[in-house]
Amino acid sequence: MNIFLLLNTVLLINIILYSLTLEYVIIHGYSISRTKEEYLMYYSYIFLALNHRVSLVKLVDQI
């Protein structure tokens, strides 16, 4: 049980870090000159990673 609790905590920290990264990019991202396509790709990768992490947490919770 303790291993699952640790896994959950690590995944939660990762989710928080991802969301902070996303927030930073949204606030400061447009100062870097990039195309809209690059931004869309970057955002979609972050959201995919977030969704993956959330599904892993759900999976661990089910066990």
C-alpha positions, 0 to 999 in steps of 0.5 A: 500500500505504501508503494502505491501512495508514493506513486500517487504522490510522485504522479501528483507532483508531476501533474503540478509541475506540468500545469505550472509549466503550461501556465508559464508558457501561456503567460510568457510564451508569446514573448518568444517568436514562434508560429501558432502551429508550434504553440499548438503542438507544444500545448497538445503534448503537455495536455497529452502528458497530463492526461496520461498522468491522470489516467495513471493516477486513476489506475493506481487508485483502482488497485 
